Amino acid sequence: MFSLNVPVPGAVKRLANDLQPQLLDFEQVRDDHTLVVKRFPDDELANGHPEHQLATLQERLRPVISGLPAVEAKVTGIDSFDQPVRGDGPVVYLTIESPGLHRIHRTLTDTFGVVDDLEGDDYTPHVTLARGGSAAAAAAAEQLRARKIDPVTWTVSALVIWDSRHRTPASRFGLPA
């Protein structure tokens, strides 16, 4: 699966890394921190080899993204999805406030459709820290939700196509200021 993501700045990565000692009770702790704007499931892309799918997606995205401006985003706290739509819970994450990201998401879903229960009105911009675990993970999520953090604000000036198979950016699009 490919997705269109926001690369997060170093300050957000440092915040996520500083929180890692409190994530030990979770089954999976993320070490690659990104913010998903739109998912593109394989069945929505052209059939064929992943490189062909990527090239097709790049060409389909280019005219849509070319009209999008850079936007502000802000980490404001920590929250969790106790029973996520997909995968094991809880999922603990950094909350992101950004009307601009919601506008970008809406533009993309108007063009490409939504992934049910994850996008459209259900879209919650966030940076996942960790997921899954026992009752201890649920208790850790509760403690993290109560934790105060210093906000981190940045300008989203690029979007990347994220390749989930290789867990790496596959392509980059700049957003004009």
FINU-231890 format. One line per 4 residues: their letters; for each residue x, y, z of N, C-alpha, C, O. Coordinates in nm, 2 decimals, padded with zeros to 4 digits. Layout:
N
A = X/Y/Z/X/Y/Z/X/Y/Z/X/Y/Z ~ ...
REM end
This chain:
177
MFSL = 00.08/-00.12/00.00/00.00/00.00/00.00/00.09/00.12/00.00/00.19/00.13/00.07 ~ 00.05/00.22/-00.08/00.11/00.35/-00.07/00.02/00.45/00.00/-00.10/00.43/00.01 ~ 00.08/00.55/00.06/00.00/00.66/00.12/00.07/00.79/00.09/00.19/00.79/00.05 ~ 00.00/00.90/00.10/00.06/01.03/00.09/00.08/01.08/00.23/-00.02/01.10/00.31
NVPV = 00.20/01.12/00.27/00.23/01.15/00.41/00.30/01.29/00.41/00.35/01.34/00.32 ~ 00.30/01.34/00.53/00.37/01.46/00.57/00.50/01.42/00.64/00.49/01.35/00.74 ~ 00.61/01.46/00.59/00.73/01.43/00.67/00.73/01.52/00.79/00.70/01.64/00.78 ~ 00.76/01.47/00.91/00.76/01.55/01.03/00.89/01.60/01.06/01.00/01.54/01.02
PGAV = 00.90/01.72/01.12/01.03/01.78/01.14/01.10/01.72/01.26/01.05/01.64/01.33 ~ 01.23/01.75/01.27/01.31/01.69/01.38/01.26/01.71/01.52/01.27/01.63/01.60 ~ 01.19/01.83/01.54/01.14/01.85/01.67/01.03/01.75/01.71/01.02/01.71/01.83 ~ 00.95/01.71/01.61/00.85/01.61/01.64/00.91/01.47/01.66/00.87/01.40/01.75
KRLA = 01.01/01.44/01.58/01.08/01.32/01.60/01.15/01.31/01.73/01.15/01.20/01.80 ~ 01.21/01.42/01.78/01.27/01.42/01.91/01.17/01.40/02.02/01.20/01.33/02.12 ~ 01.05/01.47/02.01/00.95/01.45/02.10/00.91/01.30/02.11/00.89/01.24/02.22 ~ 00.89/01.24/01.99/00.85/01.10/01.99/00.96/01.01/02.05/00.92/00.92/02.13
NDLQ = 01.08/01.04/02.02/01.19/00.96/02.08/01.20/00.98/02.23/01.23/00.89/02.30 ~ 01.17/01.10/02.28/01.18/01.13/02.42/01.07/01.05/02.50/01.08/01.02/02.62 ~ 00.96/01.02/02.43/00.85/00.94/02.49/00.87/00.79/02.49/00.79/00.72/02.55 ~ 00.97/00.74/02.42/00.99/00.60/02.40/01.00/00.52/02.54/00.94/00.41/02.54
PQLL = 01.06/00.58/02.64/01.06/00.50/02.77/00.92/00.47/02.82/00.90/00.37/02.90 ~ 00.82/00.55/02.79/00.69/00.53/02.84/00.61/00.44/02.74/00.49/00.41/02.77 ~ 00.67/00.39/02.64/00.60/00.30/02.54/00.64/00.15/02.55/00.61/00.08/02.46 ~ 00.71/00.12/02.65/00.77/-00.02/02.66/00.66/-00.13/02.67/00.69/-00.24/02.64
DFEQ = 00.54/-00.09/02.72/00.44/-00.19/02.74/00.36/-00.22/02.61/00.27/-00.31/02.61 ~ 00.39/-00.15/02.50/00.32/-00.17/02.38/00.39/-00.28/02.29/00.51/-00.29/02.31 ~ 00.32/-00.35/02.21/00.37/-00.45/02.13/00.46/-00.39/02.02/00.57/-00.45/01.99 ~ 00.42/-00.28/01.96/00.50/-00.22/01.85/00.52/-00.08/01.88/00.43/00.00/01.91
VRDD = 00.65/-00.03/01.88/00.68/00.11/01.89/00.74/00.16/01.76/00.83/00.10/01.71 ~ 00.68/00.27/01.71/00.73/00.32/01.58/00.86/00.39/01.60/00.88/00.46/01.70 ~ 00.94/00.37/01.50/01.07/00.45/01.50/01.07/00.54/01.37/01.16/00.62/01.35 ~ 00.98/00.52/01.28/00.96/00.60/01.16/00.83/00.68/01.18/00.72/00.63/01.19
HTLV = 00.85/00.81/01.20/00.74/00.90/01.23/00.69/00.98/01.11/00.77/01.07/01.07 ~ 00.57/00.96/01.07/00.51/01.03/00.96/00.37/01.06/01.00/00.31/01.01/01.09 ~ 00.30/01.14/00.91/00.17/01.18/00.93/00.09/01.15/00.80/00.12/01.21/00.70 ~ 00.00/01.05/00.80/-00.07/01.01/00.68/-00.18/01.12/00.65/-00.25/01.16/00.73
VKRF = -00.18/01.15/00.52/-00.28/01.25/00.47/-00.39/01.17/00.39/-00.50/01.20/00.39 ~ -00.34/01.07/00.31/-00.43/00.99/00.23/-00.37/00.85/00.20/-00.25/00.84/00.17 ~ -00.45/00.75/00.21/-00.41/00.61/00.18/-00.45/00.58/00.04/-00.55/00.62/-00.01 ~ -00.37/00.49/-00.03/-00.40/00.44/-00.16/-00.39/00.29/-00.16/-00.28/00.24/-00.19
PDDE = -00.49/00.22/-00.12/-00.48/00.07/-00.12/-00.45/00.01/-00.25/-00.48/00.07/-00.36 ~ -00.38/-00.10/-00.25/-00.33/-00.16/-00.38/-00.45/-00.19/-00.48/-00.43/-00.17/-00.60 ~ -00.57/-00.22/-00.43/-00.68/-00.25/-00.52/-00.73/-00.13/-00.59/-00.81/-00.14/-00.68 ~ -00.69/-00.01/-00.54/-00.73/00.12/-00.60/-00.63/00.17/-00.71/-00.66/00.26/-00.78
LANG = -00.51/00.10/-00.71/-00.41/00.14/-00.80/-00.41/00.05/-00.93/-00.47/-00.06/-00.92 ~ -00.34/00.09/-01.03/-00.33/00.01/-01.15/-00.27/-00.12/-01.12/-00.18/-00.13/-01.03 ~ -00.32/-00.23/-01.18/-00.26/-00.36/-01.16/-00.12/-00.36/-01.21/-00.08/-00.28/-01.30 ~ -00.04/-00.45/-01.16/00.10/-00.46/-01.20/00.20/-00.45/-01.09/00.17/-00.45/-00.97
HPEH = 00.32/-00.43/-01.13/00.44/-00.43/-01.05/00.43/-00.30/-00.96/00.38/-00.20/-01.01 ~ 00.48/-00.30/-00.84/00.47/-00.18/-00.75/00.54/-00.06/-00.82/00.49/00.05/-00.79 ~ 00.64/-00.07/-00.89/00.70/00.04/-00.96/00.61/00.11/-01.06/00.60/00.23/-01.07 ~ 00.53/00.02/-01.13/00.43/00.07/-01.22/00.32/00.14/-01.14/00.27/00.25/-01.18
QLAT = 00.28/00.08/-01.03/00.18/00.15/-00.95/00.22/00.28/-00.90/00.15/00.38/-00.90 ~ 00.35/00.29/-00.86/00.41/00.42/-00.81/00.41/00.52/-00.92/00.37/00.64/-00.89 ~ 00.45/00.49/-01.04/00.46/00.58/-01.15/00.32/00.63/-01.18/00.30/00.75/-01.21 ~ 00.22/00.54/-01.18/00.08/00.58/-01.21/00.03/00.68/-01.10/-00.03/00.78/-01.13
LQER = 00.06/00.64/-00.98/00.01/00.73/-00.86/00.08/00.87/-00.87/00.01/00.97/-00.85 ~ 00.21/00.87/-00.90/00.28/01.00/-00.91/00.21/01.09/-01.02/00.18/01.21/-01.00 ~ 00.18/01.03/-01.13/00.11/01.11/-01.24/-00.03/01.15/-01.21/-00.07/01.26/-01.24 ~ -00.10/01.07/-01.13/-00.24/01.10/-01.09/-00.23/01.21/-00.98/-00.32/01.30/-00.98
LRPV = -00.13/01.21/-00.90/-00.12/01.30/-00.79/-00.07/01.44/-00.83/-00.12/01.54/-00.78 ~ 00.02/01.44/-00.93/00.09/01.57/-00.97/-00.01/01.68/-00.99/00.01/01.79/-00.93 ~ -00.11/01.67/-01.08/-00.20/01.79/-01.10/-00.28/01.83/-00.98/-00.32/01.94/-00.96 ~ -00.31/01.73/-00.89/-00.39/01.76/-00.77/-00.30/01.84/-00.67/-00.35/01.94/-00.61
ISGL = -00.18/01.79/-00.65/-00.10/01.85/-00.55/-00.04/01.99/-00.60/-00.01/02.07/-00.52 ~ -00.03/02.00/-00.73/00.03/02.13/-00.78/-00.04/02.25/-00.74/00.01/02.36/-00.74 ~ -00.17/02.24/-00.71/-00.25/02.35/-00.67/-00.26/02.37/-00.52/-00.33/02.46/-00.47 ~ -00.19/02.29/-00.44/-00.20/02.29/-00.29/-00.09/02.38/-00.23/00.02/02.37/-00.27
PAVE = -00.13/02.47/-00.14/-00.03/02.55/-00.07/00.03/02.48/00.05/-00.02/02.39/00.10 ~ 00.15/02.53/00.10/00.20/02.49/00.22/00.10/02.53/00.33/00.03/02.63/00.32 ~ 00.10/02.45/00.44/00.01/02.48/00.55/00.08/02.46/00.69/00.19/02.40/00.69 ~ 00.02/02.52/00.79/00.07/02.51/00.92/00.01/02.38/00.99/-00.10/02.34/00.97
AKVT = 00.10/02.32/01.07/00.05/02.20/01.16/00.11/02.22/01.29/00.22/02.28/01.31 ~ 00.04/02.16/01.39/00.09/02.18/01.53/00.06/02.05/01.61/-00.06/02.01/01.62 ~ 00.16/02.00/01.68/00.14/01.89/01.77/00.09/01.96/01.90/00.15/02.05/01.95 ~ -00.02/01.91/01.95/-00.09/01.97/02.07/-00.10/01.88/02.19/-00.13/01.93/02.30
GIDS = -00.08/01.75/02.17/-00.09/01.67/02.29/-00.07/01.52/02.25/-00.03/01.49/02.14 ~ -00.12/01.43/02.34/-00.11/01.29/02.32/-00.25/01.23/02.34/-00.32/01.27/02.43 ~ -00.29/01.14/02.25/-00.42/01.08/02.26/-00.41/00.93/02.22/-00.30/00.89/02.19 ~ -00.52/00.86/02.21/-00.51/00.72/02.17/-00.64/00.68/02.11/-00.75/00.73/02.14
FDQP = -00.63/00.58/02.02/-00.75/00.51/01.97/-00.75/00.38/02.05/-00.66/00.29/02.03 ~ -00.84/00.37/02.14/-00.84/00.25/02.23/-00.88/00.12/02.15/-00.83/00.01/02.17 ~ -00.97/00.14/02.05/-01.02/00.03/01.97/-01.01/00.08/01.82/-01.11/00.12/01.76 ~ -00.89/00.07/01.76/-00.87/00.12/01.63/-00.95/00.05/01.53/-00.99/-00.07/01.55
VRGD = -00.98/00.11/01.41/-01.05/00.05/01.30/-00.98/-00.07/01.25/-01.04/-00.17/01.22 ~ -00.85/-00.06/01.24/-00.76/-00.17/01.19/-00.65/-00.20/01.29/-00.59/-00.11/01.35 ~ -00.61/-00.32/01.30/-00.50/-00.36/01.39/-00.53/-00.36/01.53/-00.65/-00.33/01.58 ~ -00.43/-00.39/01.61/-00.45/-00.40/01.76/-00.44/-00.27/01.82/-00.37/-00.18/01.78
GPVV = -00.52/-00.25/01.93/-00.51/-00.13/02.01/-00.45/-00.16/02.15/-00.43/-00.28/02.18 ~ -00.43/-00.06/02.22/-00.45/00.08/02.19/-00.35/00.13/02.09/-00.24/00.07/02.08 ~ -00.38/00.24/02.02/-00.28/00.31/01.94/-00.26/00.44/02.01/-00.36/00.52/02.02 ~ -00.14/00.47/02.05/-00.11/00.60/02.12/-00.04/00.69/02.01/00.04/00.64/01.94
YLTI = -00.08/00.82/02.01/-00.03/00.91/01.90/-00.02/01.05/01.95/-00.08/01.09/02.05 ~ 00.06/01.13/01.87/00.06/01.27/01.89/-00.05/01.33/01.81/-00.07/01.30/01.70 ~ -00.13/01.42/01.88/-00.24/01.49/01.81/-00.19/01.60/01.73/-00.10/01.67/01.77 ~ -00.25/01.62/01.61/-00.21/01.72/01.52/-00.33/01.81/01.49/-00.44/01.76/01.45
ESPG = -00.31/01.94/01.51/-00.41/02.04/01.47/-00.37/02.11/01.35/-00.26/02.16/01.34 ~ -00.45/02.11/01.24/-00.42/02.17/01.12/-00.54/02.18/01.03/-00.57/02.08/00.96 ~ -00.61/02.29/01.03/-00.72/02.31/00.93/-00.67/02.29/00.79/-00.74/02.24/00.70 ~ -00.54/02.33/00.76/-00.49/02.32/00.63/-00.47/02.17/00.58/-00.50/02.14/00.47
LHRI = -00.43/02.09/00.68/-00.42/01.94/00.64/-00.56/01.88/00.62/-00.57/01.80/00.53 ~ -00.66/01.93/00.69/-00.79/01.88/00.66/-00.84/01.92/00.52/-00.90/01.84/00.46 ~ -00.80/02.05/00.48/-00.84/02.09/00.35/-00.76/02.00/00.24/-00.82/01.96/00.14 ~ -00.64/01.98/00.26/-00.56/01.89/00.17/-00.62/01.75/00.17/-00.64/01.70/00.06
HRTL = -00.65/01.70/00.28/-00.72/01.56/00.29/-00.85/01.56/00.21/-00.88/01.47/00.13 ~ -00.93/01.67/00.23/-01.06/01.67/00.16/-01.04/01.68/00.01/-01.11/01.62/-00.07 ~ -00.94/01.76/-00.04/-00.91/01.77/-00.18/-00.87/01.64/-00.24/-00.92/01.60/-00.34 ~ -00.79/01.56/-00.16/-00.75/01.43/-00.21/-00.86/01.33/-00.21/-00.87/01.25/-00.30
TDTF = -00.94/01.33/-00.10/-01.05/01.23/-00.10/-01.16/01.27/-00.20/-01.23/01.18/-00.25 ~ -01.18/01.40/-00.23/-01.27/01.44/-00.34/-01.23/01.38/-00.47/-01.31/01.34/-00.56 ~ -01.10/01.37/-00.49/-01.04/01.33/-00.62/-01.03/01.17/-00.62/-01.06/01.11/-00.72 ~ -00.98/01.11/-00.51/-00.95/00.97/-00.51/-01.04/00.88/-00.43/-01.03/00.76/-00.43
GVVD = -01.14/00.94/-00.36/-01.23/00.86/-00.28/-01.17/00.84/-00.14/-01.06/00.88/-00.11 ~ -01.25/00.78/-00.05/-01.21/00.76/00.09/-01.19/00.61/00.12/-01.25/00.52/00.06 ~ -01.10/00.58/00.21/-01.09/00.45/00.27/-01.19/00.45/00.39/-01.17/00.53/00.49 ~ -01.29/00.37/00.38/-01.39/00.37/00.48/-01.34/00.36/00.63/-01.24/00.29/00.65
DLEG = -01.40/00.44/00.71/-01.37/00.44/00.86/-01.24/00.50/00.89/-01.21/00.52/01.01 ~ -01.16/00.54/00.80/-01.03/00.60/00.83/-01.02/00.74/00.77/-00.94/00.83/00.82 ~ -01.09/00.77/00.66/-01.07/00.90/00.59/-01.21/00.97/00.58/-01.31/00.93/00.64 ~ -01.21/01.08/00.52/-01.32/01.17/00.51/-01.35/01.23/00.65/-01.26/01.28/00.71
DDYT = -01.48/01.22/00.69/-01.51/01.27/00.82/-01.44/01.20/00.94/-01.43/01.25/01.05 ~ -01.39/01.08/00.91/-01.32/01.00/01.02/-01.17/01.03/01.03/-01.10/00.97/01.11 ~ -01.12/01.12/00.94/-00.98/01.15/00.93/-00.94/01.22/01.06/-00.99/01.32/01.10 ~ -00.83/01.17/01.13/-00.77/01.23/01.24/-00.62/01.24/01.22/-00.55/01.14/01.23
PHVT = -00.58/01.36/01.19/-00.43/01.38/01.17/-00.36/01.34/01.30/-00.39/01.39/01.40 ~ -00.26/01.25/01.28/-00.18/01.21/01.40/-00.05/01.15/01.36/-00.03/01.11/01.24 ~ 00.04/01.14/01.46/00.17/01.07/01.44/00.17/00.95/01.54/00.17/00.98/01.66 ~ 00.16/00.83/01.48/00.16/00.71/01.57/00.29/00.70/01.64/00.40/00.70/01.58
LARG = 00.28/00.67/01.77/00.39/00.64/01.86/00.41/00.49/01.88/00.52/00.44/01.87 ~ 00.30/00.42/01.91/00.30/00.28/01.95/00.16/00.22/01.94/00.06/00.30/01.94 ~ 00.16/00.09/01.93/00.02/00.02/01.92/00.03/-00.12/01.98/00.14/-00.18/01.99 ~ -00.09/-00.17/02.02/-00.10/-00.30/02.07/-00.05/-00.33/02.21/00.04/-00.26/02.25
GSAA = -00.10/-00.43/02.27/-00.05/-00.47/02.40/-00.16/-00.51/02.49/-00.27/-00.52/02.46 ~ -00.12/-00.53/02.61/-00.20/-00.58/02.72/-00.27/-00.47/02.80/-00.27/-00.35/02.75 ~ -00.32/-00.50/02.91/-00.38/-00.40/03.00/-00.27/-00.30/03.04/-00.30/-00.18/03.06 ~ -00.15/-00.34/03.05/-00.04/-00.25/03.08/-00.02/-00.14/02.97/00.00/-00.02/03.00
AAAA = -00.04/-00.18/02.85/-00.04/-00.08/02.74/-00.16/00.02/02.75/-00.14/00.14/02.72 ~ -00.27/-00.03/02.78/-00.39/00.06/02.80/-00.36/00.16/02.92/-00.40/00.27/02.91 ~ -00.30/00.11/03.03/-00.27/00.20/03.14/-00.17/00.30/03.10/-00.17/00.42/03.14 ~ -00.07/00.26/03.02/00.04/00.35/02.97/-00.03/00.46/02.88/00.01/00.57/02.88
AEQL = -00.12/00.41/02.79/-00.19/00.51/02.71/-00.27/00.61/02.79/-00.27/00.73/02.76 ~ -00.33/00.57/02.89/-00.40/00.66/02.98/-00.31/00.76/03.05/-00.34/00.88/03.05 ~ -00.19/00.72/03.09/-00.09/00.81/03.15/-00.04/00.90/03.05/-00.02/01.02/03.08 ~ -00.02/00.86/02.93/00.03/00.94/02.82/-00.07/01.05/02.78/-00.03/01.16/02.76
RARK = -00.20/01.01/02.78/-00.30/01.11/02.74/-00.30/01.22/02.85/-00.34/01.34/02.81 ~ -00.27/01.19/02.97/-00.27/01.30/03.08/-00.15/01.38/03.08/-00.14/01.49/03.14 ~ -00.05/01.34/03.00/00.08/01.41/03.00/00.07/01.54/02.92/00.02/01.54/02.81 ~ 00.13/01.65/02.98/00.13/01.78/02.91/00.26/01.78/02.83/00.37/01.74/02.88
IDPV = 00.25/01.83/02.70/00.37/01.85/02.62/00.38/01.99/02.57/00.28/02.06/02.56 ~ 00.50/02.03/02.54/00.51/02.16/02.47/00.47/02.15/02.33/00.52/02.06/02.26 ~ 00.39/02.24/02.28/00.34/02.23/02.14/00.46/02.24/02.04/00.56/02.31/02.07 ~ 00.45/02.18/01.93/00.55/02.19/01.82/00.47/02.24/01.70/00.38/02.17/01.65
TWTV = 00.51/02.35/01.64/00.44/02.41/01.52/00.54/02.41/01.41/00.66/02.44/01.43 ~ 00.50/02.37/01.29/00.58/02.37/01.17/00.50/02.40/01.05/00.38/02.39/01.05 ~ 00.57/02.43/00.94/00.51/02.45/00.81/00.52/02.32/00.73/00.63/02.28/00.71 ~ 00.41/02.27/00.68/00.41/02.15/00.60/00.44/02.20/00.46/00.35/02.26/00.39
SALV = 00.56/02.18/00.41/00.60/02.24/00.28/00.62/02.13/00.18/00.67/02.15/00.06 ~ 00.60/02.00/00.21/00.61/01.89/00.12/00.52/01.77/00.16/00.48/01.76/00.28 ~ 00.49/01.69/00.07/00.42/01.57/00.09/00.50/01.46/00.02/00.57/01.48/-00.08 ~ 00.50/01.34/00.08/00.58/01.23/00.02/00.48/01.11/00.00/00.39/01.08/00.08
IWDS = 00.51/01.03/-00.11/00.44/00.91/-00.13/00.52/00.81/-00.04/00.64/00.79/-00.06 ~ 00.45/00.74/00.05/00.52/00.65/00.14/00.49/00.51/00.09/00.38/00.47/00.06 ~ 00.60/00.43/00.08/00.59/00.29/00.04/00.59/00.20/00.16/00.70/00.19/00.22 ~ 00.48/00.15/00.20/00.47/00.07/00.32/00.55/-00.06/00.31/00.59/-00.12/00.41
RHRT = 00.57/-00.11/00.19/00.65/-00.24/00.18/00.79/-00.22/00.22/00.85/-00.30/00.29 ~ 00.85/-00.10/00.18/00.99/-00.08/00.21/01.01/00.02/00.33/01.12/00.05/00.37 ~ 00.89/00.07/00.38/00.89/00.17/00.49/00.99/00.29/00.47/01.07/00.32/00.55 ~ 00.96/00.35/00.35/01.05/00.46/00.31/00.97/00.55/00.21/00.88/00.50/00.14
PASR = 01.01/00.68/00.20/00.95/00.76/00.10/00.99/00.72/-00.04/01.11/00.69/-00.06 ~ 00.90/00.72/-00.13/00.92/00.68/-00.27/00.92/00.79/-00.36/00.98/00.78/-00.47 ~ 00.86/00.91/-00.32/00.86/01.02/-00.41/00.82/01.14/-00.33/00.76/01.13/-00.22 ~ 00.86/01.26/-00.37/00.83/01.38/-00.29/00.77/01.49/-00.38/00.81/01.51/-00.50
FGLP = 00.68/01.57/-00.32/00.61/01.68/-00.39/00.63/01.80/-00.30/00.59/01.80/-00.18 ~ 00.68/01.91/-00.35/00.69/02.03/-00.27/00.56/02.11/-00.28/00.48/02.10/-00.37 ~ 00.53/02.18/-00.17/00.41/02.27/-00.16/00.46/02.41/-00.16/00.54/02.45/-00.07 ~ 00.41/02.50/-00.25/00.46/02.64/-00.25/00.41/02.71/-00.13/00.30/02.69/-00.08
A = 00.50/02.80/-00.08/00.46/02.88/00.04/00.36/02.99/00.00/00.32/03.07/00.08
REM end
